[in-house]
Amino acid sequence: MTKFKRMFAVSGASLAALVATFVVATPAHADGSECTEASGKYVYCAGSVNFTSNGELFDVYDNASDGAGQIVYWKIMGVSQTPMEYHGGVGWKRFDKSIAEGKELEYKVCIMDNGVVKTGTCSLYRVDYA
């Protein structure tokens, strides 16, 4: 084997070990976010939600000056929970939830205007874990 081939063989083995370490060391918890869909007078991502598994935090954002608020529907292990509502103008609100470690969550965000949920703006449900 030439010196050049040995160098790449060692580098390839090192890269494989590094990738294996990363895959094993990566936590199973995925943090995620969802944006509302464009519908009628509402633009894409006029509202959004970010979920952080460390602390079970939901941050709900009003990203547009359209006078509407946001509502987040969510479930724990398929069981619907009380929706989280943010009625404020452009800005955000944090919801600190207590969810057992490893439980499956589903959540989606919609625009809510004057108490009426605009179903055409709802994101798809996202699955994450506490």
N, C-alpha and C positions, 0 to 999 in steps of 0.2 A: 504494500500500500504506500503510495507516495505521501510525502509530508502534507501536501495540499488536501488529499482525501482524508487523512487522519484528522486534520484540523476540523473539517466539516463533520466527520463522524462524531468527534467529541462535542462539537458545538450542537449538533442535532440531539445528542443524548442529554446535554445540559438543558437545552430548550424543552425537551420532553419532560424532564424532571421538574423544571420550573412551572410548566403548564399543569402538571399533575399536582404540585403543591398548591397552586392557585385554586384549582378546582376543589380540592379537599378543604382548603382553608376558607373558601368563600361561604359566608353564612347563608342559610336557607331562606332567610327573610328578605323579601324584595319590597322595597319602597316604591310607590308609584303615584301616578297622577292621571287625572282625566279632565278633559275640556268639554264644555257644552258645544253642541252642533249649531251651525247657522240655520236659522229658520225665521221667515218673515222679516221683521225689523231687527232681529238679533243676529249679531255677527258671530262667526266662529270664535270660540273661547271667550265669550263675554263673561262666562263664569268658569271657575275651575276648582278642583280639590286636589290637595296633595296629602298622601298618607305616609307617616313615618312610623315604622314598626317599633322602634326604640322609644317607648313611652306611649304608644298607641295614640298618636296625635293626628288629627284631621285639620288641615288649614284650608278654609273655604275662602276663595277670592272672587271679588267683583272686579272684573277687568275692563268694564265698559261703562261709560256715562249714559246709560239708557234708562235709568230710573227703576230698573228691575233688580230683584234680589236673586239668591240662589237657594236651592234645596238639595241636600244630599240624602239619597235613599241608601240604606246599608243593611247588611245581613251578617249574622255570625252563624256559621255552620248551617246556612240556609234559612235561619229564623230572622224575620224582619225585625228591625229595631226602630225606635222613635227617630224620624228623620231630623237631620240637622239643618237649621234655617239661618241664613244670614240676610238681613234686610237692609243693611247699610249701603251707602254709596260706594264709589270706587275705594277699595281697601280690602281688608281681610279680617277673618275671625277664626280663632283657634278653638277646637273642641278636643278636650283631653279625656279620652275614654279609658276604661279599665277592662282589658280583654285578656283572657288567659293565653299564655304563651303557646304558640303553635296553632291556634284556632284559625280556621279559614274565614276570610272576610270577602264580601262582595260589596262594591259601592259604585254609585253613578251620581252624576251631578246634572241638574236641570235648572233652567231659568224659571223664576216664580215672579209674576208681576201682579201686584194688588191681590195677593193671595191665590192667584190662579197659576197652576203649574203649566208651563208651555211644553207639552210632551214632545213636540217636534225638535226641541233643543236638547233633549236628554242624551247624554253620552251612553255608550254601552256599559254594562257592568264590567268592572275590573275585579280580578281575583288577586288577593294578597294574603299574607299571613301575619298574625300578631307576633 
